[in-house]
Amino acid sequence: EPEVTQTPSHQVTQMGQEVILRCVPISNHLYFYWYRQILGQKVEFLVSFYNNEISEKSEIFDDQFSVERPDGSNFTLKIRSTKLEDSAMYFCATITGVNEKLFFGSGTQLSVL
Amino acid sequence: RKEVEQDPGPFNVPEGATVAFNCTYSNSASQSFFWYRQDCRKEPKLLMSVYSSGNEDGRFTAQLNRASQYISLLIRDSKLSDSATYLCVVNDPGGSYIPTFGRGTSLIVHP
């Protein structure tokens, strides 16, 4: 089965530093998402991306966050100045089209110290 | 944002038991529904889609009740390996297509 690939699997950073989380979506998928999950809590929507632009973002996705698809392959999430509360597992997910199932990457565990 | 609600549990059952989870959703226009399984610190993985007519996959049965706006998951003959968190996912229609997760129901199957 095709896979969504995420790197790195773990990222440790100091508060205030910038981090970039990377995802390689499945090639024929059209919708891309970033979700996060704080330990012990629910999977929360951050942002959706379709046709090379953000289609929706949650209230969590403030000015510190940005996404881009720089080369038509990678899909990145950047956190400009990390806070302690950004510590979470970040999942990239993609789908082929509406009403289809999500394919998840294995996640990046971000720890902000 | 539209809500998806689940009883967090945990449901603690012996091997061989039958257990059922429910999930309620607030948007009556929601169009597609899924159950995902999540193991600790892993990504969610699709368990099964939920169809209007109900569907079964081995020991797992999913049903949709549109009138009452809930979906259910029934697990028969529970195995130790079924221990996980079960996530309900609801896809809402409209221009912004956002699969929305419930907080999950924890299942512990013991010998």
Interface residues (C-beta under 8 A of the other chain):
Chain A: Y31 Y33 Y35 Q41 K42 V43 E44 F45 S48 Y50 S55 E56 S58 M89 F91 A93 I95 V98 N99 E100 K101 L102 F104 G105 S106 G107 Q109
Chain B: R1 Q31 S32 F34 Y36 Q38 R41 K42 E43 P44 K45 L46 S49 L87 V89 N91 P93 G95 S96 Y97 I98 P99 T100 F101 G102 R103 G104
